[in-house]
Amino acid sequence: MSNNLREYASMNSIERMMVTAFCGGKFGDAVQITIDGVYCGLAENQVKDLILTLQARIDHHPSYLATGPDIDVMVMPKEAE
């Protein structure tokens, strides 16, 4: 089962991004991000990290400004607890 949660139109093109909830099995509450038919499934731990990362960006945390140096953190999927 899956549930399309949101669809976002791009600011500067005709592409769209969709966010879909799906059963991630051992990876917990998973989310699929789809941009023009290309999708990426994120495990629950990755979804939580993405939420924190986007919130830091919106909160203007100095390390998350557009002009800051790249943070380059890779978050691997892990089994949910």
C-alpha positions as CSV (number, residue, x, y, z in Angstrom):
1,M,0.0,0.0,0.0
2,S,1.0,3.6,-0.5
3,N,-0.4,7.0,0.0
4,N,0.5,10.1,-2.1
5,L,1.0,12.8,0.6
6,R,2.0,15.8,-1.4
7,E,2.9,17.0,-5.0
8,Y,5.1,20.0,-5.4
9,A,5.6,22.1,-8.6
10,S,9.2,23.2,-9.2
11,M,10.0,26.9,-9.0
12,N,11.8,27.2,-12.3
13,S,10.6,24.3,-14.5
14,I,7.7,22.0,-15.3
15,E,9.1,19.2,-13.2
16,R,7.1,18.0,-10.2
17,M,8.1,16.3,-7.0
18,M,5.8,13.8,-5.2
19,V,6.1,12.5,-1.7
20,T,4.5,9.1,-1.1
21,A,4.2,7.1,2.1
22,F,4.8,3.4,1.7
23,C,5.4,0.3,3.9
24,G,9.1,0.1,4.5
25,G,9.0,-3.3,6.3
26,K,12.1,-3.6,8.5
27,F,13.0,0.0,7.6
28,G,9.9,1.5,9.3
29,D,7.7,4.3,8.0
30,A,9.3,4.9,4.6
31,V,8.8,7.7,2.1
32,Q,9.3,7.7,-1.6
33,I,10.4,11.0,-3.3
34,T,9.6,11.0,-7.0
35,I,10.8,13.7,-9.4
36,D,9.5,13.3,-12.9
37,G,9.3,9.5,-12.7
38,V,12.6,9.0,-11.0
39,Y,12.1,7.9,-7.4
40,C,14.1,7.4,-4.3
41,G,12.9,5.4,-1.3
42,L,13.9,6.7,2.1
43,A,14.0,4.6,5.3
44,E,12.4,6.0,8.5
45,N,15.8,7.1,9.8
46,Q,16.5,9.0,6.6
47,V,13.1,10.7,6.7
48,K,13.8,11.9,10.2
49,D,17.2,13.2,9.2
50,L,15.7,14.9,6.2
51,I,13.1,16.6,8.4
52,L,15.9,17.9,10.8
53,T,18.0,19.0,7.8
54,L,15.2,21.0,6.2
55,Q,14.2,22.5,9.5
56,A,17.8,23.7,10.1
57,R,17.8,25.2,6.6
58,I,14.5,27.1,7.2
59,D,15.7,28.2,10.7
60,H,18.8,29.8,9.0
61,H,21.3,27.7,11.0
62,P,24.7,29.0,9.9
63,S,25.9,25.7,8.6
64,Y,22.9,25.3,6.4
65,L,23.0,28.6,4.5
66,A,23.3,28.5,0.7
67,T,26.7,30.1,0.9
68,G,28.1,27.8,3.5
69,P,30.6,25.0,2.8
70,D,29.2,21.6,1.8
71,I,28.4,19.4,4.8
72,D,28.4,16.2,2.7
73,V,26.9,13.7,5.2
74,M,25.7,10.4,3.8
75,V,22.8,8.9,5.7
76,M,22.4,5.2,5.0
77,P,19.1,3.3,5.6
78,K,18.9,1.3,8.8
79,E,16.4,-1.0,10.3
80,A,13.7,0.7,12.4
81,E,13.8,0.0,16.1
